[in-house]
Amino acid sequence: MNVNKTNLDGVLIIDPPTNFIDFRGSYIEIYNDRIYKENGIPQEFIQDDISTSKKNALRGIHGDSTTTKLVTCLFGSFHLIVVNNDADHYEYKKWQSFELSDKNRKQVLIPPKFGNGHLVLSDIAIFHYKQTTEYFREGQFTIKWNDPNYNFRWPIDNPI
């Protein structure tokens, strides 16, 4: 398993522990509590969520102040943006984008106070994330996908 830092403090990009591909297909282990803990990821994940979206659908930037998320693309591909929304942090409003797909099998660990949103690049994509807290809609913050204060760069101009 490879765990690498990104340009954002606390955000990690991860190659899952097992990614086996042969002529029959593939076998991917996307989470193993012991292995993740041994690699410096001690969070206890208590909820899993999946969203399925079609090409050019943009799932808006959102997050909260307490939840860590582990994001994976199970099928297809998407452009993920992660942004620091902690007004007391030196990287406030700093963001980074990632391409996640069922080919590269990368995962992104997103700490609390960071928002994330994604744009589907393939015909269909399945977005999976593990969370350290139960989803609480009222505790969410949102950032508009084209907020001029952030200058986000998306691969298309008119998402769904």
C-alpha positions as a Python dict, from the first residue, in 0.01 Angstrom:
ca = {
    (1, 'M'): (0, 0, 0),
    (2, 'N'): (136, 341, -95),
    (3, 'V'): (30, 651, 99),
    (4, 'N'): (145, 988, -34),
    (5, 'K'): (98, 1344, 80),
    (6, 'T'): (-66, 1592, -155),
    (7, 'N'): (-30, 1970, -183),
    (8, 'L'): (-300, 2007, 86),
    (9, 'D'): (-208, 1954, 452),
    (10, 'G'): (-376, 1636, 577),
    (11, 'V'): (-509, 1520, 238),
    (12, 'L'): (-354, 1189, 129),
    (13, 'I'): (-359, 993, -195),
    (14, 'I'): (-359, 618, -146),
    (15, 'D'): (-298, 312, -359),
    (16, 'P'): (-514, 43, -195),
    (17, 'P'): (-345, -261, -38),
    (18, 'T'): (-440, -511, -309),
    (19, 'N'): (-491, -440, -678),
    (20, 'F'): (-465, -768, -868),
    (21, 'I'): (-540, -778, -1241),
    (22, 'D'): (-509, -1071, -1477),
    (23, 'F'): (-681, -1210, -1787),
    (24, 'R'): (-997, -1291, -1585),
    (25, 'G'): (-1049, -941, -1450),
    (26, 'S'): (-948, -775, -1127),
    (27, 'Y'): (-956, -807, -750),
    (28, 'I'): (-926, -487, -548),
    (29, 'E'): (-911, -464, -170),
    (30, 'I'): (-1030, -108, -109),
    (31, 'Y'): (-1005, -111, 270),
    (32, 'N'): (-840, -319, 542),
    (33, 'D'): (-855, -164, 889),
    (34, 'R'): (-530, -319, 1013),
    (35, 'I'): (-327, -226, 704),
    (36, 'Y'): (-459, 131, 695),
    (37, 'K'): (-378, 179, 1064),
    (38, 'E'): (-27, 37, 1010),
    (39, 'N'): (17, 299, 736),
    (40, 'G'): (-73, 595, 956),
    (41, 'I'): (-447, 616, 885),
    (42, 'P'): (-603, 557, 1230),
    (43, 'Q'): (-958, 675, 1159),
    (44, 'E'): (-1252, 451, 1244),
    (45, 'F'): (-1495, 455, 954),
    (46, 'I'): (-1859, 396, 1050),
    (47, 'Q'): (-2062, 469, 736),
    (48, 'D'): (-2023, 388, 366),
    (49, 'D'): (-2202, 578, 91),
    (50, 'I'): (-2225, 532, -286),
    (51, 'S'): (-2350, 768, -554),
    (52, 'T'): (-2395, 683, -920),
    (53, 'S'): (-2393, 964, -1173),
    (54, 'K'): (-2392, 1009, -1549),
    (55, 'K'): (-2138, 1190, -1766),
    (56, 'N'): (-2092, 1563, -1697),
    (57, 'A'): (-2287, 1544, -1368),
    (58, 'L'): (-2121, 1759, -1105),
    (59, 'R'): (-2180, 1669, -742),
    (60, 'G'): (-2123, 1996, -558),
    (61, 'I'): (-1854, 2082, -310),
    (62, 'H'): (-1956, 2003, 45),
    (63, 'G'): (-1817, 1887, 378),
    (64, 'D'): (-1840, 1940, 751),
    (65, 'S'): (-1620, 2014, 1050),
    (66, 'T'): (-1596, 1662, 1196),
    (67, 'T'): (-1595, 1398, 922),
    (68, 'T'): (-1296, 1231, 757),
    (69, 'K'): (-1383, 1070, 422),
    (70, 'L'): (-1200, 805, 220),
    (71, 'V'): (-1304, 851, -145),
    (72, 'T'): (-1280, 582, -415),
    (73, 'C'): (-1403, 549, -775),
    (74, 'L'): (-1553, 200, -805),
    (75, 'F'): (-1648, 231, -1173),
    (76, 'G'): (-1579, 487, -1444),
    (77, 'S'): (-1386, 804, -1379),
    (78, 'F'): (-1430, 1143, -1222),
    (79, 'H'): (-1250, 1469, -1159),
    (80, 'L'): (-1238, 1533, -783),
    (81, 'I'): (-1175, 1871, -623),
    (82, 'V'): (-1080, 1894, -255),
    (83, 'V'): (-1070, 2236, -87),
    (84, 'N'): (-964, 2354, 258),
    (85, 'N'): (-1259, 2533, 418),
    (86, 'D'): (-1099, 2599, 759),
    (87, 'A'): (-1092, 2980, 798),
    (88, 'D'): (-829, 2945, 1075),
    (89, 'H'): (-589, 2737, 865),
    (90, 'Y'): (-301, 2884, 663),
    (91, 'E'): (-425, 2694, 355),
    (92, 'Y'): (-781, 2829, 375),
    (93, 'K'): (-943, 2822, 29),
    (94, 'K'): (-649, 2629, -121),
    (95, 'W'): (-767, 2341, -338),
    (96, 'Q'): (-632, 2053, -545),
    (97, 'S'): (-786, 1828, -808),
    (98, 'F'): (-743, 1455, -864),
    (99, 'E'): (-848, 1213, -1135),
    (100, 'L'): (-990, 895, -984),
    (101, 'S'): (-1095, 596, -1190),
    (102, 'D'): (-1150, 224, -1193),
    (103, 'K'): (-820, 205, -1384),
    (104, 'N'): (-585, 395, -1150),
    (105, 'R'): (-764, 279, -829),
    (106, 'K'): (-639, 582, -636),
    (107, 'Q'): (-815, 684, -317),
    (108, 'V'): (-817, 1025, -149),
    (109, 'L'): (-836, 1073, 229),
    (110, 'I'): (-1017, 1400, 305),
    (111, 'P'): (-994, 1544, 658),
    (112, 'P'): (-1264, 1738, 845),
    (113, 'K'): (-1316, 2101, 738),
    (114, 'F'): (-1230, 2012, 377),
    (115, 'G'): (-1494, 2010, 106),
    (116, 'N'): (-1508, 1779, -192),
    (117, 'G'): (-1700, 1772, -517),
    (118, 'H'): (-1666, 1567, -832),
    (119, 'L'): (-1745, 1580, -1202),
    (120, 'V'): (-1814, 1255, -1388),
    (121, 'L'): (-1588, 1205, -1690),
    (122, 'S'): (-1709, 861, -1806),
    (123, 'D'): (-2057, 763, -1927),
    (124, 'I'): (-2138, 649, -1572),
    (125, 'A'): (-1931, 658, -1255),
    (126, 'I'): (-1977, 505, -912),
    (127, 'F'): (-1840, 720, -630),
    (128, 'H'): (-1775, 547, -296),
    (129, 'Y'): (-1676, 702, 31),
    (130, 'K'): (-1625, 582, 384),
    (131, 'Q'): (-1704, 829, 662),
    (132, 'T'): (-1596, 858, 1024),
    (133, 'T'): (-1933, 1004, 1127),
    (134, 'E'): (-2292, 953, 1025),
    (135, 'Y'): (-2411, 1191, 756),
    (136, 'F'): (-2568, 1501, 912),
    (137, 'R'): (-2721, 1725, 644),
    (138, 'E'): (-2769, 2025, 873),
    (139, 'G'): (-2395, 2028, 961),
    (140, 'Q'): (-2280, 2049, 598),
    (141, 'F'): (-2118, 2351, 438),
    (142, 'T'): (-2134, 2401, 62),
    (143, 'I'): (-1923, 2595, -183),
    (144, 'K'): (-2063, 2680, -525),
    (145, 'W'): (-1884, 2484, -797),
    (146, 'N'): (-1794, 2804, -986),
    (147, 'D'): (-1739, 3043, -693),
    (148, 'P'): (-1503, 3314, -828),
    (149, 'N'): (-1329, 3339, -489),
    (150, 'Y'): (-1178, 2993, -549),
    (151, 'N'): (-1119, 2987, -925),
    (152, 'F'): (-1185, 2611, -947),
    (153, 'R'): (-1081, 2455, -1276),
    (154, 'W'): (-1319, 2190, -1404),
    (155, 'P'): (-1264, 1999, -1731),
    (156, 'I'): (-1592, 2131, -1878),
    (157, 'D'): (-1773, 2466, -1862),
    (158, 'N'): (-2137, 2359, -1836),
    (159, 'P'): (-2185, 2061, -1605),
    (160, 'I'): (-2519, 1908, -1518),
}
